[in-house]
Amino acid sequence: MDDVRSIEKPLVVLACVYLSWKIVKHIWSFVEIEKEPVKVLVTGAAGQIGYALVPMIARGAMLGPDQPVIIHMLDIEPAAEALRGVKMELVDAALPLVKGVFVTTDVVEACKGVDIAVMLGGFPRKEGMERKDVISKNVSIYKAQASALHQYAAPNCKVLVVANPANTNALILKELSSIPSENITCLTRLDQNRAQAQISDRLDVPVTDVKNIILWGNHSSTQYPDVNHATVNTANGHKPVRELIADDQWLNKDFITTVQQRGAAIIKARKLSSALSAASAACDHIRDWVLGTPKGTWVSMGVCSDGSYSIPPGLIYSFPVTCHKGEWSIVQGLKIDEFSRKKMDASAEELNEEKSLAYSCLG
């Protein structure tokens, strides 16, 4: 009998511990633990893209519906009043994810502690300006921003350059700072989204059913939207885009030209450059980079070339990538046909020319 009791006591204790743990776990499931806010910097925030982007960030489109944010907004002194107006509207929206809004015209103050930087600010190309003139203006802008980000941003700050020429502005930032090259990217997701939308419209399918279109190269008229590895989700499984469209003439000419010239077409239509679609693409880019790409899906990002697909190392070039735990990896082993090779090389050649111009401006 004593032996039985000696066994029962520990069992009773274990049972009590187990039940207590279950009760605590059940109670804990009802306790909402709020994440630490992420500090997001938007430069050029008083502009049209900034005005479209900031509320998307504030509503969770960039980092998820449960991620609080503190938004830093930077612009030049002549835009200071407009910047304050954007802050007022953001405050008035009373969005629960927003834990703070900070506006400034001081690049150092703007960069303090930021985890993500979306660089919308830059000097746009104006009528009569040569590429070298534009690049020279952007060198001075990005020199100051590179220094501030390096000294004051969070150690693993992720940077997305949107301002054109996006690839070369990202290159300038990379050359002028000690930010790890893998943390500096540029926006080509807008072009991928445009290509995806064109295929969706052509086949009359939901845009979400179109997967793995690639945008190779520069965010310019030499960019190459590639459907050779793209598929569409159908009732009979995933089918190649080329097989479903069955019109190589359209895919190799009109489709490519439409994507390349889409920005110009929007300017012609609304007398202003792309804002809503650019802001949405910036959210897509950062979301997939930080939260990861879905299994079996890749996205296009302008990243530092490691020599993959014979693209010169060091260029900021758009590749297909997958993302996991905040890191991107270039998709390897894709077959490149002769037509694609020529298009990819033409864009790399343009980027090499821009790189030379940037280096001459850097001295």
Disulfide bonds with the S-S distance in Angstrom:
none
